[in-house]
Amino acid sequence: MKKFFYQNCLLLVATVLLFGSCQKEFSSGLENPGETPVELNSKVRSNISGFVTDENDLPVLNAAVKVGMQTISTDRFGYFEAANVEVPKNAAVVTASKPGYFPGIRTYIATANKAAFVRIKLLPKANAGTISAANGGTASLPNGLQINLPANAVVNAANGSAYSGTIHVAAHWINPTAADLDRIMPGDLRAIDENNTMKLLITYGMAAVELSDGAGNKLQVAPGKKAKLSLPLPASLTGTAPASIPLWYFDETIGLWKQEGVAQKTANGYEGEVSHFSFWNCDLPIQYVQLNLTVKNSAGIPVRYANVRVTNTANNSWSTGITDSAGYVQGAVPANSQLLVEVFYNGCGTALHSQSVNVGTSNVSLGNITIANSVNMASVYGTVTNCSNAPINARVLVQIGTTYYSYLAHNGNYSLGVSLCNVPSLNISVLAEDLSVGQQSSVQQFSIVPGTNNLANIQACGVTTSQFVNLSVNGTPYSFTAPGDSLAYFNNNQSSVSIRAFRSTGTGSTNSAHLLFSNSGLAVGSSQAFIEFTTNYITEPVTYSPGGAVTITEYGAVGEFVSGTFTRTATGLAAPNTIYNITGSFRIRRFN
């Protein structure tokens, strides 16, 4: 299905089922930037928060997130928050960066005194192959994405000097029918056309491409040269895909797509010439207006993380947005259209609310939308105290299924609205953190039901939040510590457990360590087989001596911590066959 995108940050895909309601009156007092010369100079102060995950939907620790002039890092849950940041009103940009991934970028229309929220899923830089710069050639991915470079058409991106060596091509095709398109695509599908007016795009597919040399230095298409880019087209879109379609590249500085060139339809997709590489998009432009609304439950509690889906009934193209801590969401929708607005929560297949809205050329504000208790809504209230049993300001992490949600307790009190979908009760996991002293609670399990739920007090105490990987190689110590360094734990019920530590030196190089051990009855006191250990602190190929073990000293529930120690001996393959005695310890939060 082709998609336009409801611009404000938080998005999810759900199925459609009507829930009867009276249509609310709507106002149009907002400034409309659509179909006007682009204005990006006006600034407002904005609050923004969100979660960053990898391609496996696991939290990304220590991703660099840039908003305006402020850069923050994600924590062990992949969560970030920036307050009172000055951003362009009509196109505020959030960029998440992590080595090995294309940047994850979201754009939103910022409103004074309104917070925004995003979920960003990073795309790994898949190896599409290598091309001789002198001879030119083609690199491709199995899904049909293809990059063709002519001979002598590449320069060093930093200084513009000609490059004649081997070109390494990293790429990723973004499927326009993907259920997680809202998380993986850059921007919000707003664009600047060739007449310098703002448009909303209907996408038929995107691609991310990066060229580099063997040392990782970025390359770019030389001035005056063109490369050929071929994008696959999903079978479900071939019937409506036009014979030719405008091409757009993503301007990462302003967070908007820009029109440049045309792609022609082929037997398998679209093909066009491009003058540089970044993100490219095959799209049809349409006029848009802004729409906003606020979702609350019958108790008046804002429903945060509600998924608002807006469908253009004329062609079934759709967009989604996720409500912020005030239950508010806003974004771009097609002008001159009849829309179906639906509210979903927690992946429920049934809409909690739906209404029809006729949109002209003015912006639309639907005001408050109230979700009735008759659709299995729960009002959840709880308290948090510290080690002295005093009420505190704390962060409360709620896990429903495999998804994390972040709330704040003010003076010890927090509340949230939750939909139970069509089940009589729902199990949730709750963890509270006292960020001021680095203490947290254990993970608490609760069963909630429709109506009012008063949860037992949670004491954010007893579990330190420290995380580290410490190792020694022939007596020389090395240490990685969160949040300054990136630490990652991966299990997912596989036969082995992976622990990674990573640190950028700031000079283009990195320090790292990777420990792989067996997953055989993981528990405190268990001894796991040592499978592999690699680190840049050992610079030559080695073989490992038989034996070696990883001893588990702490093994909490998901959301808590796993700790252990390890020992191993390795021998260098080349003379003088250096012996490496390796010992270490680790403590990392579990996410699976």
N, C-alpha and C positions, 0 to 999 in steps of 0.2 A: 504494500500500500504506500502510495506517495504521501509525504507528510509535509505540512507546514509546522512551524513550531511556536508554541505559546511561550513567550520569551523569558518570563521570570524563571528563576533558577531551578526549581525542584520538580523533577518530572518522573513519571512512571507510566507504563502502558497497562490498560485493563480492558476487559470486555464490556459490552454495552447491554444494559437492561434498564428500562425506564422505571422510575419511581415517581409516582404522581405528585405534583405540587403546583401551587399557583405561581404564575410568573410574577416576579418582582418588578416594580418600577425601576428604571435605571436613569442615571443622569449622564451628562456628557460635558462636564466642566473641566476636563483634563485637556492639556495642550496636546495637539496631535502632530507628531513629527512626520507622519507619512505623506508622500507625494509633495514634499517641500524640499527646498535646498537643504542639504545636510548641515546641521548645527551641532557641533560637538564641543563648543567652548564653554557652555554653561556648566557649572559645577555644583554639586550638593555633597553633604556629608552623609555617608551610608554605613550601615552595619551589615556585615556579610559573614555567614558561617557555612560549613558544609563538610562532607566526607569525601575522601579520595580513596579509591580502590584500584587494584590491579586487574589484569585480564581474567583472573580467577575469582573476582569479587572479594578478595581479601584486603584488609586495611593496608594502606601504604604509610609506613612510618617515615617521618622526616622528608616528605616531599616539600619542596620550596613553593609556597603559594604567594603570588604577587597580586596585590590589589592597590590600585593607585600607586603611591610612592612607598607603600608599606609591604614588606616581605615577612611572612611568618612560616613556620614549619608545622606539618601535621604531627599529631601525637600518635601513640600506639594504636589508637582506634581509627587512624586516618582522618581525624577530626581537626578542623581549624576554625578560627574565629578572629575577625578583625573588626574593631569598633571605631566609629567616628572617622572614617577614611574619606578624604576628598576624592571624588570620582566624577567623570563626565555624566551629566544627568541622563542624556539620551542613549549612552552606550558605555556603561561601566563594565570593566573587563576583569575577570578573575583567571589567572594562569597558574596551573600546577605543573611543576617540572620535576623529573626524576631521571637520572642516568639510565639509558637503555629504552626509554619511552619517548614517543612524540609528546609535545606539550598538550595537556588537557586544558581547554579554554572555554569559559562561559562568559556570555555577555548578557547584561540585564539593564532594564530601564530603571534607574535609581529614583526613589521618592524620598524626600526629606522625612525623617522620623519614622521611616518604615525599614524593617530589616529584610534581607534577602537570604536565600538558602540555596545551595547547589549540591548535587551529587556528581562527581567527576570520575569516570572510569578511564584509566590510562591505557593507551594502545601501545603494545610493544613494537619496537622497530624490527620488523621481519626482514630477513636477508633475502633480497630479490635476485642477488647475483652480482657479478662484477662485469665491467665493460672497459675495454681499452680506450683511453681518451684519444689516442692517436688514430685509431681505426674506427671508432664508434661501434655501436652494437645495441643489443636488446637485453633487458633484464625483465623478469616476470615472476608473478606469484601463481600458485596452482589455481587460484580462483579466477584467473583470467586478466588480472591487472597487469598492464605491460607498459614499460618505459623504453623508448627508443631514442638514442642519442646519435647525432651525426658525428663524423670525424672532426677532431680539433675544435670542439664546441663547448669546452668546459674551462672555467677559471677558478682560482682560489677565491672563495667568497669574501675573505677578509681584506685582501689587497688587490684583487682583480688581475693578478698575474696569470699567464697561460699555464695550464696544467697538462702534462703529457703522460702521466702514469696510469695506474689502475684505479678505476672509479668503483667504489663500493656503494651499492644501491640498497637503501633501506626503504621499505614501503608498507602501506597498510590500506586495503580497500575497505571503505565504510559502506556497508549494505544499507540502502535507503529503507528497506523493510525490516531491519533489525529491531527487536523489541526494546533493546537498550540504546537506540539511536540517540535519545535525549542525553545520555551520559557520555557517549563516545565522540559525538561530533563537536567541532569547534563553533563557538558563537551561539546565536539564537535564530539563525536563518533569516536575519535581516541583512539587507545589502544596499550598496550604493550602485545605481545603474550608470550607464554611460552619459546620462544627462544630469548626473549629480543629485538625483532624488532617491529617497529611501523607499525600498520595496521589501516585501516579504517573499520568500522563495519556496517553491515546491520542488523538492529534490528528487532526482533520479539516480543519485549515487555520488560518492565523494572518494577522494584518495589523498593520502598523505605520502609524500616522497621526500627523501633526504639523500643527498650525494655527499660522499666524504672520501678522503684518501686513506691510506693504510694506517695513519697515525690518528685518525679521527677528526682531522681538520675538515671543515665544511667546504664543499665545492658548490658551484652554481653554473647555470647555463651562461655562456659568454654573451655579451651585448651583441645584438644583431643576429644571433643564432636562435633557432627554434628546436625544441624537442617534441616528439610525438608521444601523447599520452592516450592509452586505450583503457577504458573502464568497462567492466562487465555490467550487464543489465539483468536484474532478476526477471524470471519468466512472467511473474505476475504483473509486471509493468510494461511488457513489450507492446501490449495492445493499445495503451494510451500514450506511449512515448512518442514525441514528435520526431519528424525526420531530421530536423536540425534543432539545436537547443543552445542557448547562451552558456558560455563558460564563465566561471567566477573563481577568483582566488581569494584566500582568506588573509586579510591584513591583520596580523597579530597585534600591531600597535594600537589600532582603534577598535578591534574586536568586531569588525564587520566584513562581509564579503564584498568584493569589487568585481564589476563586469570587465572581462577581457577575452575577446575571441568567441568562437563558435565551434561546437562539436557536431559531427555528423553521425547519424545512426548507421550502424553496420549490422551484420548478421548476428553478432554476439553482444553488442553494446554500443558505446559511443567512442568516437575517436576525434581528437583535436590537437592542434599545435599550441604549445605553451612556451613562454619566454623565460620562465624561471620555475623553480620547484619549491613548494610549500604544501598547503592544502588546496586542492582543486575540487570543483563542484559543478555538476550538470543540473541546471535549474531553470524553471519558468518563474518569472517575476509577477507578483500581483500586488495590488494596493492593500494597505492594512490600516487598522485603527488599534487603539489600546483598549483592553478590557481588564477590570479588576473586580475582586470580590473577597469577602472574609467568611471563613467557615467556623461555626461554633456548634457545640452540642446544646442540648436542652437546658443544661445547668449553666450555660453561659461561658463555659471553658473553651478557649480557642483550640481548634483541632489542628495541631501542628503535624506536618508531614502528610496531610491529606493530598491525594492525587486528583487534580482537576483536569478533566478531559474535555476538550472543545472540538466538536465535529462539524464540518461544513456539510450540511445535509444534501447539497447539490451534487457533490462528487465524493463524499465520504472521506475526504482528506481530513486529518486531525492533528491536534497538538495537545501537549500536556504541561501542567505546571504543578509545583508542590508548595503547599502553604508554609509560611514561616512561623515563628513562635507566637505571633499574634493571630494566626489563622489566615493571614493575608497572602494573596498572590495576584500578580498582574503580568500582562504580556501582550504580544501582538497577535491579532486575529484578522482573517480576511474581511475587508470592507464589503459593503453591499451584499451581504449574505445572510442566510438563515442558519443559526448555529444551535446545536444541542450541547448544553453545558451539563456535565455529570461530575459527581464527586465520588471518589473511591478511597478506600483506605486499606493498607496492609495487604495488597494483592487480592482483595475480595473481588470475586467475579461479578458481584451484584452492586449496582450503583446505590449509594446511600441517599442520593438526591439527584434529580434531573429537572431541567427546564429548558424551554425553547426561548431563544433570543433573536430578534430581528435587528441586524446591524446595518447602519447606513454608512455615512462618511464621518460621523462624529464618534468620539471615544465613549465607552460604556462603563458605568460603575454599577454593579449589581448590589452593592451594599452587603448586609449580613445575610448569610444563608445558614439556617438552623437545621441541624440534623436531629431528627426525633428519636427518642428512646426505642420506638417501635422497630427500628432497623438495627437493633442489637448494639447500641452505643453504651459504652461504660465510662463513667466519670471516676477517675482514679486519684486519690489523695494520699500523700505520704509525708513523713518527716525524716530529717537527717540530723544527727548529732555527732559531735567529735568524741575523742577519747575521754573527755571530762563530762560527757553527756550534756554538753551545752549546744543549743541550736546553732547551726552554722550556714554560711553560704557555701554550697557544694555543687559539684557537677553530678548529675544522675544519668547513668547510662542504662537504657532499657533495650533488651534484646527480645525481638519477636521473630521466631523462626531463625533465619540466618542474618537478619538485618538489624543494625544498631540505630538507635535514636538517642539524641542528646537533649537533656533538659537541665534547667538550673533550679536549685532550691534556694529560695531567698528567706533569710532568717529561719532556716530549718524547714520551710514548707515548700512542697512542690505539688503540681497537679497536672493531669493530662487527660485528654479525651481519646479513647481507643474504640475502634470498631471490632466486634467479635465475628464479623462476617455472618455466617449462618450456623455457628456452633453455640451451644449453651454456655460454655466456659472456655477460657483461653489461658494457657500457661505462659507467663512472661518471666524473664530473668532481669533482676535489677541490681545494679552495683553503684555505690556512692563513693565519690572521691573528695577528700579534703585536700585541695590543691595547695593550700598554704603550708602544709607540713609534710606532704608526700605520703599520706596514708589513705587507705581505702578499706571498704568493707569486703567481706567475702561476698560471693555471688548469692543473692537471695532469690528463692523461687516463690512465685505467687500464682494463684489461680484467680482470675477475675471473671465477673459475671456482668450481664447488663444492669445498668443503674449505678448506684453509688458503691464504691469500693474504698474502704479505709484500710490502707496497708500498715503493717507493723512498722515501728520506727527502725531505721537502719543506722547503725553506728559506723561511721567512716573511720575505722580504727582497726589496728591489729595486723594489717598487711601492708608492708612497705611497697611502694610503686617503683622502686629502683630496678633498672634493667642494665645488663652488661654482658660482655664476652671478654674474658681475660685469658691470655695465653702466654706461655713461655717457650721459647725456642733456644735450646742450649743455654738456659739460664738468663736470657735477655727477655724482659717482660714487655708485653704489648697489651693495650686495653682499648676496648670500645664501650662507650657508655651512652645510653639514650637520655635525653632527646638529642644531644649534640651529634651523635652518630646514628646511622640507620641500622636497626636490628630487625630481623624477620624470622619467624617460626612457621614452618609448614609441615602439617601432618596429614590431615584430610583422610584418615583411616587407610593410608597406604602402608606398604611394607617397610618404609623407612621414614625417618624424621630428618628434616633439613633445617639447619640453623645458619643464618648468614649475618655477617657484620660488615659494614661498609662505611668508609669515610673519605670524603673528597679533601685533598690536600690544599685546594685553592690554586694549584699551579697546573691543572689539567690532568694530573695523575690521581690515583686512588690507592688507599690501603684497604685490604679486605681479608676476610677469613670465612671459610665455609666448612662446616662440620656436618657429616652425614652418618647417621647410625641407625641400627635396626629398630623396628617398632614391634617388639615382642613382649606383650604384657607390661606395658609402661605403668610403673607405679613407684612410689617411694621405696628406695632400697634395691630396685631392680638393676641388673647389669645388662646393658645393651651392646651388641656387637659393633665395633668400630668399622665403618665401611670406607670412609674417605675423609681426608682433610686436605684442604688447599689454602694457601695464603701467599701473598706477594712477599712476605718476610722470608720465605724460602724461594730463592730465585732460580733453582735448577730442577730438572726432572728428578724424581725420587721413586724408590720402591719402599713399601711399608713392610716391616717385619710382621710375622704372624702374631696374633694376639692383640692386645690393646682393648680397652673397654671404656664405655661411658656409664657412669653410675648416676642414677637419678636420685636426687636428694629432696626434691619438692615437685609435686605434681598436682596442681589445683584444677578446678573445673575450668571450662571454657570461659575466658575473661579473667582468669587468675593466672598463676605463673608456673612455669616448669624450670627447674634448676638442676644442675648436675656438674660433675667433674669428668675429665677425660685424660687419658695418657696414651701415647703411641711413640714408636721409634721408626724413623725413616732413614734410608741410606741414599746418598747421591749416586746417580748412575755413572757420572764421569769421574775420572781420577781427580782428587785423591779419595773419592768415595766417602765423602763427609757423612758422619753419623749425626742425625738430628734427633734430640730427645725433646718430645713435645708434651707439654702438660697444659691444662687449662680448666676453666670453670665458666659457667654461664647462668644467666637468669633472664628469661624472656616471657612476655605475656602470651598465653595461648589464645588463638582465635579459631581453632578447630581441633 
